[in-house]
């Protein structure tokens, strides 16, 4: 989103995670910062910056830490080398996108969208229409970054699972013109057939009061050592929080919203109706006898046939 351009500078996620792991190693050795720093030939403040991710560690320092803390982990050196690399999106002119760092490592993303289609589900034309409307300085670079992020939904290894709850008004709001919306709605229908995606539409009628909370995204990392991330994007810049109370509340809200949304099958049917009623061009005589494609659940729709069968993940 536009607000991501004003994302405050914070250490990249992998460096922050490494620093937190080094801090836990020190604490497990029953050493304070004041006690550990001289043993590592470091000042207290310098060691603190390494543990918060503000300062890059190096392999020599981490080997010394393993000796001093009596905690030898061969995989840790590879983590250091990985954390020292610049985030992949820097190659496309984007910087300080902490939530993208986390998403890159995440196993699950839960997204509630109230105004626009979630970034992981947007077509390129839809994204460009949004970014140009917001006078984004580098819209085409951002499109490339989002395309790469979306590839994880279809990746064989380390695929990303997405659960999206989308306000029905998003389907009705025209972005970029009718053709752009037709392609975007078709993308939603096609993506609903992926085994890694669960799409739920929150109907406009009878919405839960929780829908007024606004859009937010929850990212869950594999394993239990790392906390989830709550990401909220807005005009002044994104809010990223790993606070346990905020995360617990946000997970509860998302669960409530999903329970009040349509099922995956009902959601696809609603998207198909929106495509036919709102954004479909007038039929020409040549279209009368044209047979529609089959959707992933066997009903008539315009979904691409090359996607795998749907799997019900609503449970």
C-alpha positions as a Python dict, from the first residue, in 0.01 Angstrom:
ca = {
    (1, 'X'): (0, 0, 0),
    (2, 'X'): (88, 365, -19),
    (3, 'X'): (162, 381, 351),
    (4, 'X'): (439, 124, 309),
    (5, 'X'): (653, 395, 150),
    (6, 'X'): (668, 563, 490),
    (7, 'X'): (760, 244, 675),
    (8, 'X'): (987, 334, 965),
    (9, 'X'): (1338, 198, 946),
    (10, 'X'): (1388, -113, 1157),
    (11, 'X'): (1634, -401, 1129),
    (12, 'X'): (1546, -666, 870),
    (13, 'X'): (1350, -956, 1011),
    (14, 'X'): (1620, -1222, 973),
    (15, 'X'): (1869, -1003, 1158),
    (16, 'X'): (1616, -929, 1433),
    (17, 'X'): (1535, -1299, 1468),
    (18, 'X'): (1904, -1387, 1486),
    (19, 'X'): (1961, -1121, 1751),
    (20, 'X'): (1673, -1255, 1958),
    (21, 'X'): (1820, -1605, 1935),
    (22, 'X'): (2159, -1478, 2052),
    (23, 'X'): (1990, -1302, 2344),
    (24, 'X'): (1812, -1625, 2444),
    (25, 'X'): (2145, -1809, 2429),
    (26, 'X'): (2300, -1553, 2664),
    (27, 'X'): (2007, -1571, 2905),
    (28, 'X'): (2020, -1952, 2902),
    (29, 'X'): (2384, -1922, 3009),
    (30, 'X'): (2269, -1707, 3305),
    (31, 'X'): (2474, -1409, 3189),
    (32, 'X'): (2364, -1047, 3192),
    (33, 'X'): (2468, -801, 2923),
    (34, 'X'): (2717, -650, 3166),
    (35, 'X'): (2869, -991, 3235),
    (36, 'X'): (2874, -1118, 2877),
    (37, 'X'): (3008, -805, 2705),
    (38, 'X'): (3366, -813, 2844),
    (39, 'X'): (3389, -1188, 2782),
    (40, 'X'): (3327, -1111, 2414),
    (41, 'X'): (3551, -802, 2407),
    (42, 'X'): (3242, -588, 2349),
    (43, 'X'): (3088, -291, 2518),
    (44, 'X'): (2748, -348, 2675),
    (45, 'X'): (2579, -111, 2428),
    (46, 'X'): (2743, -283, 2130),
    (47, 'X'): (2627, -627, 2244),
    (48, 'X'): (2278, -491, 2304),
    (49, 'X'): (2262, -359, 1946),
    (50, 'X'): (2362, -701, 1813),
    (51, 'X'): (2082, -865, 2014),
    (52, 'X'): (1822, -618, 1886),
    (53, 'X'): (1937, -657, 1526),
    (54, 'X'): (2050, -296, 1496),
    (55, 'X'): (2409, -404, 1434),
    (56, 'X'): (2515, -682, 1201),
    (57, 'X'): (2696, -965, 1378),
    (58, 'X'): (2967, -1165, 1205),
    (59, 'X'): (3056, -1531, 1208),
    (60, 'X'): (3361, -1475, 1432),
    (61, 'X'): (3153, -1302, 1700),
    (62, 'X'): (2884, -1570, 1690),
    (63, 'X'): (3144, -1847, 1721),
    (64, 'X'): (3281, -1667, 2028),
    (65, 'X'): (2928, -1643, 2169),
    (66, 'X'): (2878, -2017, 2126),
    (67, 'X'): (3200, -2078, 2319),
    (68, 'X'): (3123, -1829, 2597),
    (69, 'X'): (2760, -1940, 2630),
    (70, 'X'): (2854, -2310, 2593),
    (71, 'X'): (2587, -2353, 2327),
    (72, 'X'): (2715, -2498, 2001),
    (73, 'X'): (2473, -2495, 1709),
    (74, 'X'): (2633, -2564, 1368),
    (75, 'X'): (2325, -2429, 1187),
    (76, 'X'): (2366, -2093, 1357),
    (77, 'X'): (2657, -1990, 1134),
    (78, 'X'): (2440, -2040, 825),
    (79, 'X'): (2172, -1826, 990),
    (80, 'X'): (2432, -1553, 1037),
    (81, 'X'): (2536, -1562, 672),
    (82, 'X'): (2173, -1550, 564),
    (83, 'X'): (2094, -1260, 797),
    (84, 'X'): (2386, -1058, 661),
    (85, 'X'): (2238, -1056, 311),
    (86, 'X'): (2020, -767, 200),
    (87, 'X'): (1647, -849, 174),
    (88, 'X'): (1560, -973, -175),
    (89, 'X'): (1331, -680, -259),
    (90, 'X'): (1619, -431, -236),
    (91, 'X'): (1707, -539, -591),
    (92, 'X'): (1381, -378, -702),
    (93, 'X'): (1432, -46, -527),
    (94, 'X'): (1215, -124, -224),
    (95, 'X'): (1350, -80, 128),
    (96, 'X'): (1245, -122, 491),
    (97, 'X'): (948, -351, 422),
    (98, 'X'): (956, -547, 746),
    (99, 'X'): (621, -717, 684),
    (100, 'X'): (752, -850, 351),
    (101, 'X'): (1056, -987, 537),
    (102, 'X'): (823, -1175, 771),
    (103, 'X'): (587, -1285, 493),
    (104, 'X'): (884, -1432, 303),
    (105, 'X'): (952, -1665, 598),
    (106, 'X'): (589, -1718, 705),
    (107, 'X'): (389, -2038, 669),
    (108, 'X'): (44, -1878, 700),
    (109, 'X'): (-106, -1538, 622),
    (110, 'X'): (-454, -1440, 745),
    (111, 'X'): (-578, -1126, 572),
    (112, 'X'): (-891, -919, 630),
    (113, 'X'): (-952, -664, 352),
    (114, 'X'): (-1215, -392, 360),
    (115, 'X'): (-1122, -154, 77),
    (116, 'X'): (-915, -331, -189),
    (117, 'X'): (-819, -683, -291),
    (118, 'X'): (-538, -829, -75),
    (119, 'X'): (-193, -772, -222),
    (120, 'X'): (-126, -1145, -255),
    (121, 'X'): (-433, -1175, -481),
    (122, 'X'): (-405, -862, -697),
    (123, 'X'): (-351, -871, -1072),
    (124, 'X'): (-78, -649, -1212),
    (125, 'X'): (-326, -410, -1374),
    (126, 'X'): (-525, -378, -1052),
    (127, 'X'): (-207, -303, -857),
    (128, 'X'): (-91, -47, -1114),
    (129, 'X'): (-429, 127, -1106),
    (130, 'X'): (-408, 160, -728),
    (131, 'X'): (-46, 275, -719),
    (132, 'X'): (-82, 528, -1000),
    (133, 'X'): (-391, 671, -834),
    (134, 'X'): (-183, 716, -516),
    (135, 'X'): (105, 869, -714),
    (136, 'X'): (344, 591, -615),
    (137, 'X'): (701, 685, -719),
    (138, 'X'): (792, 340, -858),
    (139, 'X'): (474, 147, -942),
    (140, 'X'): (634, -101, -1182),
    (141, 'X'): (900, -201, -929),
    (142, 'X'): (628, -258, -671),
    (143, 'X'): (434, -473, -919),
    (144, 'X'): (740, -697, -963),
    (145, 'X'): (781, -730, -586),
    (146, 'X'): (416, -830, -544),
    (147, 'X'): (437, -1079, -830),
    (148, 'X'): (733, -1249, -660),
    (149, 'X'): (547, -1253, -328),
    (150, 'X'): (245, -1415, -495),
    (151, 'X'): (457, -1697, -637),
    (152, 'X'): (480, -1857, -294),
    (153, 'X'): (111, -1950, -317),
    (154, 'X'): (202, -2194, -595),
    (155, 'X'): (554, -2288, -482),
    (156, 'X'): (617, -2657, -440),
    (157, 'X'): (854, -2614, -146),
    (158, 'X'): (788, -2369, 134),
    (159, 'X'): (452, -2274, -12),
    (160, 'X'): (256, -2005, 169),
    (161, 'X'): (-99, -2071, 287),
    (162, 'X'): (-341, -1779, 265),
    (163, 'X'): (-675, -1737, 439),
    (164, 'X'): (-845, -1422, 312),
    (165, 'X'): (-1167, -1263, 436),
    (166, 'X'): (-1275, -994, 191),
    (167, 'X'): (-1555, -741, 236),
    (168, 'X'): (-1814, -777, -42),
    (169, 'X'): (-1782, -406, -125),
    (170, 'X'): (-1432, -480, -258),
    (171, 'X'): (-1592, -683, -537),
    (172, 'X'): (-1823, -398, -632),
    (173, 'X'): (-1570, -113, -616),
    (174, 'X'): (-1429, -47, -964),
    (175, 'X'): (-1051, -6, -973),
    (176, 'X'): (-885, 70, -1306),
    (177, 'X'): (-1197, 22, -1517),
    (178, 'X'): (-1429, -267, -1609),
    (179, 'X'): (-1166, -479, -1788),
    (180, 'X'): (-926, -455, -1495),
    (181, 'X'): (-1204, -559, -1259),
    (182, 'X'): (-1306, -851, -1480),
    (183, 'X'): (-951, -982, -1475),
    (184, 'X'): (-924, -923, -1100),
    (185, 'X'): (-1244, -1105, -1013),
    (186, 'X'): (-1143, -1391, -1239),
    (187, 'X'): (-811, -1406, -1055),
    (188, 'X'): (-1000, -1445, -727),
    (189, 'X'): (-1206, -1729, -873),
    (190, 'X'): (-896, -1902, -1005),
    (191, 'X'): (-703, -1858, -680),
    (192, 'X'): (-990, -2008, -482),
    (193, 'X'): (-907, -2336, -658),
    (194, 'X'): (-556, -2345, -515),
    (195, 'X'): (-489, -2586, -231),
    (196, 'X'): (-296, -2313, -52),
    (197, 'X'): (-574, -2052, -54),
    (198, 'X'): (-904, -2016, 131),
    (199, 'X'): (-1117, -1720, 22),
    (200, 'X'): (-1420, -1601, 219),
    (201, 'X'): (-1643, -1308, 128),
    (202, 'X'): (-1801, -1113, 413),
    (203, 'X'): (-2148, -1025, 280),
    (204, 'X'): (-2255, -662, 288),
    (205, 'X'): (-2583, -744, 462),
    (206, 'X'): (-2580, -834, 829),
    (207, 'X'): (-2210, -769, 883),
    (208, 'X'): (-2055, -825, 1222),
    (209, 'X'): (-1954, -507, 1412),
    (210, 'X'): (-1599, -647, 1403),
    (211, 'X'): (-1588, -553, 1035),
    (212, 'X'): (-1552, -192, 1145),
    (213, 'X'): (-1208, -265, 1290),
    (214, 'X'): (-1051, -207, 949),
    (215, 'X'): (-812, -414, 740),
    (216, 'X'): (-527, -608, 897),
    (217, 'X'): (-295, -900, 825),
    (218, 'X'): (-164, -1173, 1055),
    (219, 'X'): (148, -1371, 965),
    (220, 'X'): (244, -1697, 1133),
    (221, 'X'): (597, -1831, 1114),
    (222, 'X'): (684, -2202, 1119),
    (223, 'X'): (793, -2328, 1458),
    (224, 'X'): (712, -2188, 1800),
    (225, 'X'): (1018, -1973, 1876),
    (226, 'X'): (908, -1675, 1667),
    (227, 'X'): (599, -1466, 1747),
    (228, 'X'): (335, -1390, 1487),
    (229, 'X'): (322, -1047, 1325),
    (230, 'X'): (22, -813, 1312),
    (231, 'X'): (49, -579, 1012),
    (232, 'X'): (-183, -281, 962),
    (233, 'X'): (-129, -52, 664),
    (234, 'X'): (-248, 308, 657),
    (235, 'X'): (-164, 645, 502),
    (236, 'X'): (95, 755, 757),
    (237, 'X'): (282, 427, 742),
    (238, 'X'): (235, 67, 852),
    (239, 'X'): (205, -63, 1204),
    (240, 'X'): (385, -390, 1274),
    (241, 'X'): (336, -546, 1614),
    (242, 'X'): (452, -866, 1783),
    (243, 'X'): (281, -778, 2112),
    (244, 'X'): (117, -1091, 2251),
    (245, 'X'): (-200, -915, 2371),
    (246, 'X'): (-256, -739, 2038),
    (247, 'X'): (-192, -1063, 1851),
    (248, 'X'): (-437, -1254, 2068),
    (249, 'X'): (-704, -990, 2011),
    (250, 'X'): (-642, -977, 1635),
    (251, 'X'): (-657, -1357, 1602),
    (252, 'X'): (-988, -1355, 1789),
    (253, 'X'): (-1130, -1085, 1560),
    (254, 'X'): (-1017, -1273, 1248),
    (255, 'X'): (-1170, -1598, 1370),
    (256, 'X'): (-1496, -1413, 1439),
    (257, 'X'): (-1497, -1247, 1095),
    (258, 'X'): (-1426, -1575, 919),
    (259, 'X'): (-1709, -1746, 1105),
    (260, 'X'): (-1950, -1476, 982),
    (261, 'X'): (-1824, -1485, 623),
    (262, 'X'): (-1953, -1710, 346),
    (263, 'X'): (-1806, -2055, 297),
    (264, 'X'): (-1542, -2100, 28),
    (265, 'X'): (-1795, -2241, -219),
    (266, 'X'): (-2052, -1970, -146),
    (267, 'X'): (-1781, -1705, -177),
    (268, 'X'): (-1681, -1823, -526),
    (269, 'X'): (-2047, -1818, -628),
    (270, 'X'): (-2080, -1458, -505),
    (271, 'X'): (-1765, -1352, -693),
    (272, 'X'): (-1904, -1515, -1008),
    (273, 'X'): (-2229, -1321, -967),
    (274, 'X'): (-2038, -997, -915),
    (275, 'X'): (-1839, -1070, -1229),
    (276, 'X'): (-2154, -1138, -1431),
    (277, 'X'): (-2372, -862, -1288),
    (278, 'X'): (-2135, -574, -1232),
    (279, 'X'): (-1830, -604, -1451),
    (280, 'X'): (-1926, -831, -1740),
    (281, 'X'): (-1949, -668, -2086),
    (282, 'X'): (-2272, -693, -2283),
    (283, 'X'): (-2299, -1022, -2469),
    (284, 'X'): (-2247, -1011, -2844),
    (285, 'X'): (-2423, -1247, -3088),
    (286, 'X'): (-2099, -1446, -3120),
    (287, 'X'): (-2101, -1513, -2745),
    (288, 'X'): (-2445, -1671, -2725),
    (289, 'X'): (-2337, -2027, -2794),
    (290, 'X'): (-1999, -2002, -2624),
    (291, 'X'): (-1967, -2256, -2343),
    (292, 'X'): (-1830, -2131, -2011),
    (293, 'X'): (-1534, -2294, -1841),
    (294, 'X'): (-1588, -2519, -1542),
    (295, 'X'): (-1502, -2381, -1202),
    (296, 'X'): (-1302, -2577, -949),
    (297, 'X'): (-1614, -2716, -779),
    (298, 'X'): (-1771, -2835, -1104),
    (299, 'X'): (-2018, -2546, -1152),
    (300, 'X'): (-2013, -2324, -1458),
    (301, 'X'): (-1779, -2033, -1427),
    (302, 'X'): (-1482, -1872, -1596),
    (303, 'X'): (-1209, -2029, -1386),
    (304, 'X'): (-891, -2153, -1554),
    (305, 'X'): (-890, -2532, -1582),
    (306, 'X'): (-520, -2573, -1503),
    (307, 'X'): (-552, -2514, -1129),
    (308, 'X'): (-576, -2815, -894),
    (309, 'X'): (-908, -2913, -735),
    (310, 'X'): (-1025, -2713, -439),
    (311, 'X'): (-979, -2838, -88),
    (312, 'X'): (-1220, -2721, 181),
    (313, 'X'): (-1008, -2545, 446),
    (314, 'X'): (-1293, -2376, 625),
    (315, 'X'): (-1277, -2610, 920),
}
